[in-house]
Amino acid sequence: MAELSNYLKSGQRIFVAGSVNEPTALVDELSQQPLPADLEFVQFPLGGYNRTDFTALDETSRFTTFFMTSHLKDADPARLNFLPKQMRRVFDYLSKDIDVAMLQAAYDAAGTLRLGPNVDYAAAVLGCAKILMVEVNRSFVAPPGCPELDAAQIDYLVESQRPLFELPPPVIDATARQIGHHVAGLIADGDCIQTGIGAIPAAILAALTQRNDLGLHGGLLDDGGMALIDAGNVTGKNKPIDREQHVTGMALGSHRLIEWLADTPAVVFKGADYTHEVAVIRQIPQFVSINSALEIDLYGQLNAEFANGRQLSGTGGSVDFMRAARASSGGRSIIAMQATARGGTVSRIVPQTLMVTALRTDIDTVVTEYGVAQIADLPVRARAQALLDIAAPEFRESLRRQLPS
């Protein structure tokens, strides 16, 4: 097979899979050889997983990203392009004008080559890329719920025995546990839930052990979701679509999670055009979207990405799920967040946000360690008061002076 560099030409757009599915062996090859001028790399990176600054590969290379992470703080700002776009729309964006796709694959227990364990944009780039490069990673067994990959499609292949990155378990402190308790009180038997990642989502999942016949449909599955499936709390039996299946775009967690997935065909991996699609989720009654935020203002506007004049993350998929929850019969969107930041010195409930990730019309319920604010049907002044009531007590008086009139 020809050298990797033989497939690259000046001006190409190169998609590199992100999170746990980054083909690191291919990226390492890229970094060890001269590259053509004016390559544009495109990735949806995830902090902790993806550490490549593609502007550093060559003095002319550019990097388009949908998510800012700490490893990009030293990237050349003239060649780093942050593109704010919800995850469902990222899929459509990547369905055209990609020249080279770099993905990871593995063999399942039956010897079938499959993508994964992140397939959020795989179908989008496979549909348009002229060249397909694949790292076949033999360090793990592919989940049978991941899409098959036809080896005949592959133009350049490299094999590796690289252990997947293991996400350390989050530390669930007393505050996260209290928030988890509040949110669990809002979840009923038979609800279909979507959560994020981190200590608060982990605390929420850990608090759901008394619920029955829950469903899972979302962008990611972690160890907390695995525990609920194993314990029988999550069955998916009430979902009218994907009945008794657990739909996710990616798996993020421990090596045990990846090993468990290899023997769990009920976990089905789908692209963001399915996991984040309103037309799909509206068919699932009682869909509950649970996400977090950096801050929320007294109008109910949410900022999940921007602080201290810097883009810290991205728009992500939370708004996709919030609006899909509104389309679901009995669905609702919950924001679960700590009331303060920086060791309790800053309130996360603020008079007005500088950046708006989600509109005040997107959110039904806000939860902090101090309680639950049901704001969906409240007029402006009443919702501001409800949010003030779940702020940290030491900030309530200053917030009260700035209540909307």
SULLIN-V988220 format. One line per field, one symbol per residue. ss: DSSP state (H for helix, E for strand, L for the rest). phi: phi as a letter, one per 20 degrees, with the letter a starting at -180 (. if undefined). A space follows every 50 residues. Layout:
BEGIN
ss=???
phi=???
END
This chain:
BEGIN
ss=LLLHHHHLLLLLEEEELLHHHLLHHHHHHHHLLLLLLLLEEEELLLLLLL LLLHHHLLLLLEEEELLLLHHHLLLLLLLEEELLLLHHHHHHHLLLLLLE EEEEEEELLLLLEEELLELLLHHHHHLLLLEEEEEEELLLLLLLLLLELL HHHLLEEEEELLLLLLLLLLLLLHHHHHHHHHHHLLLLLLLEEELLLLHH HHHHHHLLLLLLLEEEELLEELHHHHHHHHHLLELLLLLLLLLLLEEELE ELLLHHHHHHHLLLLLEEELLHHHHLLHHHHLLLLLEEEEELLLEEELLL LEELLEELLEELLLLLLHHHHHHHHHHLLLLEEEEELLLEELLLLEELEE LLLLLLLELLLLLLEEEELLEEEELLLLLHHHHHHHHHHLLLHHHHHHHH LLLLL
phi=.ffgffedcgnfddedgdlfefegfffffgfdbfdffmfdecbdfcgned ceeffefbfdfdcdcdbecffefdffffdddedfafffffgffeebmdec ddcdbbeefenefcfpebcgcffffffcfecddceeeeebefffeeffcf fffeebccdbcegffdffffeeeffffffgfffgfeddgnfddccecpff gfffffedfdeclfdcbaebccfffgfffffnfdcmfeffdlgmddebeb dcreffffffffdcffedecfffdfdegfeffedfledecccbfacefen edddbcblmcfebafmdffgfgffffeefmfbddddbffcclmneceeec fbfecdecffeedebcccfeqcdedgdefgfffffffgfdffgfdffffg fdfge
END
